[in-house]
């Protein structure tokens, strides 16, 4: 697929609006966690740019794991559908 990983994850949430994806990733030795809901990505640990042309998950990022949670997401009481999926395992859902 020629689409970026982040684009694929965003498109997944557009077709699965009852889910929130929590993506743990590593980029240049730094850890980040990104929430993706209804096609929009937002970093939970770093400022998120307002420019939609700048990817939140760059292609150089290593996806460590993906959690699928029920929407609406409540960080104090998350309801997980699946946890700790690898990028390869998640691709089977795309």
KOLMIVO-925257 format. One record per atom (N, C-alpha, C): x, y, z. Coordinates in steps of 0.001 Angstrom, whole numbers, plus 500000, padded with zeros to 6 digits. Example, Ala and Ser with C-alpha at 12.3 -4.5 7.8 and 13.67 -1.06 7.14 Angstrom:
<lumses>
513190494310507800
512300495500507800
513200496700507800
512850497750507080
513670498940507140
512900500030507870
</lumses>
This chain:
<lumses>
500830498814500000
500000500000500000
500871501243500000
500458502217499248
501245503437499164
500849504461500221
499744504233500919
499322505178501945
500221505063503174
500370506191503859
501133506185505099
500398505349506142
501162504846507119
500555504077508201
499519504922508934
499885506171509222
498958507060509921
497664507258509146
497772507405507826
496574507557506987
495705506310507058
496335505160507033
495586503907507088
494833503791508414
495492504180509505
494846504127510812
493692505129510897
493904506326510349
492844507338510345
491644506857509524
491908506266508369
490817505755507532
490063504631508238
490786503806508971
490141502738509732
489127503332510710
489522504385511428
488613504967512428
487437505690511780
487589506127510543
486457506735509844
485374505696509575
485784504472509294
484815503409509023
484432502635510284
485101502924511396
484796502296512694
484669503402513747
483620504238513644
483505505399514530
483241505043515994
482975503787516268
482758503342517649
484070502973518348
485209503170517636
486514502809518186
487448504009518254
488315503963519243
489439504883519373
490695504025519326
491649504426518507
492928503720518472
493941504487519309
494647503777520164
495722504352520959
497008503713520457
497820504516519791
499008504017519114
500249504449519884
501018503477520341
502297503763520980
503355503658519900
504202504696519807
505217504678518769
506531505232519290
507565504959518529
508904505436518854
509451506155517627
509995507349517862
510536508147516774
511799508824517273
512909508518516642
514202509110516992
514504508951518485
514205507768519016
514498507488520406
513491508041521396
512485508757520930
511456509304521815
510177508493521682
509487508355522787
508223507620522820
507080508625522706
506027508230522016
504835509061521899
503634508133521928
502505508686522279
501245507965522199
500268508861521459
499603508276520468
498699509030519606
497309508407519703
496321509249519887
494926508812519858
494362509140518479
493641508192517906
493034508398516591
491550508078516722
490709509058516320
489260508902516439
488593509619515278
487724508910514588
486957509456513462
487839510181512442
488997509591512155
489860510119511111
490843511185511545
490878511516512823
491776512564513300
492759512001514321
494010512429514209
495079511990515107
495508513132516012
495850512764517241
496341513753518189
497343513094519124
498497513733519292
499487513226520227
499003513456521645
499194512465522494
498816512594523894
499996513046524758
501185513126524152
502376513454524928
503129514683524432
502840515115523208
503533516251522601
502502517176521961
502860518427521740
501922519327521039
501586518774519648
500347518940519250
499888518493517938
499704519714517056
500288519679515867
500177520791514926
498752520897514392
498365522100514021
497033522319513451
497011522093511944
498166521843511346
498266521651509896
497992520187509556
496854519889508901
496536518494508586
497475517865507559
498283518673506882
499223518132505904
500494517583506562
500693517892507837
501853517376508565
501403516133509326
501944514955508969
501482513726509603
501896513651511079
500978513211511908
501260512999513326
502137511765513488
501896510757512644
502703509536512661
503533509511511380
504792509961511445
505622509936510238
506007508505509863
506335508310508610
506708506981508130
507947506427508846
508775507303509361
509989506841510047
509701506360511467
508479506562511950
508121506122513297
507951504609513327
508358504017514435
508152502589514652
506913502444515530
505903501769515013
504705501522515802
505012500375516754
504956500667518046
505265499677519074
504043498808519340
502869499450519500
501643498691519722
500427499568519434
499314498890519212
498047499569518948
496995498946519861
496282499809520587
495159499370521402
493876499848520742
492875498999520716
491552499368520232
490654499537521446
490060500714521595
489184500994522726
487819501443522222
486821501247523050
485472501691522701
485379503203522850
484652503814521926
484377505248522005
483040505431522700
482849506492523433
483829507543523706
484897507046524679
486103507533524477
487244507101525274
487277507868526593
487348507138527673
487469507720529003
488811507252529579
489821508129529632
491143507686530072
491171507132531496
490222507522532336
490222506990533695
489522505632533787
488809505258532730
488137503953532700
488024503460531259
489161503164530623
489099502725529219
488466501342529090
487712501172528025
487107499880527721
487761499362526447
488677498443526632
489469497944525506
488751496834524754
488896496886523439
488433495813522566
489579494817522385
490767495357522099
492001494575521981
493156495456522418
494194494832522968
495360495586523410
496636494965522843
497646495823522747
499003495419522369
499098494710521023
498319495199520049
498432494652518698
499685495199518032
500391494366517319
501515494839516512
500957495469515243
501788496232514537
501366496816513264
500957495705512299
501724494624512277
501432493514511365
500080492883511690
499784492691512978
498493492111513373
497347493066513047
497570494358513243
496503495324512969
496205495394511475
497199495197510639
496982495269509189
495936494263508720
495759493188509454
494748492191509087
493335492772509247
493193493824510046
491892494467510238
491598495524509179
492602495934508443
492435497006507451
491693496509506212
</lumses>
